[in-house]
């Protein structure tokens, strides 16, 4: 039963009781005679008491703030291209990349239709924030070894590329760019050898944090810190201004663990079929959840976390909702197409882009 149903039931019972109290004994007898109905039988009275008890019990649960959340469901399933890679939400739109045509696509969140195409010149990763839409475009498959990679700044007011930033360190060296993240007024491009910070006021790189071999199990750029997970399981924090290590914590990460981003003040370790949240200050484990299948993507969403689980080739993928404080499962939904190219929160919905070119909206 929903909270709205419980509330309506309580109001109806209370109104009926008040009406009954206002009647005199004579009026109650006249009303029963007018309807041709006898007074309440023991069975009817017992049923009324049971319904009232149920309403009170459910109302108490609602007042404690513990209603069971509704199961997630698919609200829309739309094919927007022959293939997609990456997904981001911002500036009243949803942004994704069509690797087959080499375009950045702008989608209307209400109609899920493509409203603009911006040429990117190759495969791209997108992020929205720091005053613009940013697309890391070019030879991402080989991290720039087979061709150039540039960071495109797209003006959301005009859908035009207003800057093309070469992916080189301030010293002029390449570093193998792989992904882009815009937040907190700055833009980070993370690669195999380090993290490059972009100043959006100048459209130029102003910092490079070299990670070296310790970055082989993941790196996360977050504000003035860059976090890395070394092969020996040590979690290191680097100062984004100097590149110097400012802390290290042993987190006993299994061999299949990789470091990915998380909600504020947390980091996330993802392995084969499991996910673990860590406090970014101490490295202390907050919780660990065994999900049973490969975790291909993961995004925080207020007080919940959405995880994309990939089954074997014969099964359908799942989108699972977890409680952010405990890792407890709150629901799941089967997805119509395997694989995930990107995930993003759009209003109250979660959008999943597939490599086959579909956008699945889950509510």
Number of C-alpha atoms within 10 A of each C-alpha: 8 12 15 9 13 19 15 12 18 18 12 12 15 13 12 11 11 11 10 13 11 10 12 10 11 8 12 15 14 12 13 12 12 9 8 9 10 9 12 10 9 9 9 11 12 12 12 14 12 12 15 16 12 15 19 16 13 21 19 14 14 17 11 9 9 10 15 13 9 10 12 18 15 16 12 13 18 14 16 19 19 14 18 29 22 26 24 25 23 17 13 13 18 22 28 29 33 25 24 14 17 18 21 29 26 23 20 15 18 7 10 19 15 16 11 15 19 15 15 23 16 19 24 30 27 26 23 25 19 17 18 19 22 27 28 27 30 24 21 22 12 12 19 19 13 11 11 13 27 22 25 23 22 21 15 17 8 9 16 15 17 12 16 18 15 16 23 18 20 14 10 9 9 17 22 22 28 21 21 24 24 23 15 11 13 17 24 23 23 24 21 20 20 23 28 26 24 22 16 18 10 9 17 19 21 15 19 24 22 22 24 12 13 19 22 16 20 22 27 22 27 19 14 12 18 26 26 27 29 22 18 14 19 17 24 22 24 21 16 22 14 12 18 14 14 11 13 17 16 15 17 11 20 14 12 11 21 23 23 21 19 21 16 10 10 17 21 23 24 23 20 17 15 17 20 19 25 19 16 18 13 14 18 14 16 16 15 17 16 13 16 12 17 18 20 18 19 22 19 19 18 10 10 19 21 24 22 25 25 22 16 10 8 7 11 16 23 21 23 20 22 21 17 20 12 13 20 16 16 17 17 18 18 16 23 14 19 19 21 24 22 25 25 23 21 17 11 9 16 20 26 24 29 26 20 18 22 21 26 22 23 20 16
